Amino acid sequence: MKIASCLLFLISLSFLACNSADQKLPLDDSGREDFTAFHAKFYTDSLFQLQRIEFPLLGNNPDGSTEPFLWEVENWKFKKAVDAESNKIKAIPFYDMGDVVRERIIIQDAFMIQNMFSLIDNKWYLTEYSGMRDLAYFATKKPVEEVLPEVVSDTMMVEPVE
């Protein structure tokens, strides 16, 4: 009897744990999920994080190559929130573009992580993940100036037509 009651208790706990990811987040004035509440839950609840990633997730290749990389559920590792109190980490304020929010985190003044969150059906999802890259990777690209060939003037004289 004790074994059956213990099993029933464990099964009940597992159902409660599964439902934690389905809890509703507060909404903003526009009826969308509040981004701040979403962001906090995203980095503390691993099941919620997996549910709120738009797989395959566009990102940078973890091996450092410049080839585009698509993260899949199988190769994703839970990402925890960074320690904002650390003097080695700077969280840049969110760049809110309406339905897209960019998050940038600078680590040791040398590396940066960039995440793009998009609003889909009034819920926030991670839609792009850069992984840790050196800051130069994110530097503004200077436009390439097109070099035009030299103009060669024709030395042949053309007489005007009358």
Protein Blocks (a to p, Z undefined) as FASTA:
>chain_A
ZZmmmmmmmmmmmmmmmmmmmpccdddfkopacfklmmmmmmmmmklmmmmcccdddddd
fklpabdcdddfklpccdddddfkbckbccdddddehjaccddddehhlaccddddddee
hiacdfbdebjadfklmpccdddddddddddddfbdcdddZZ
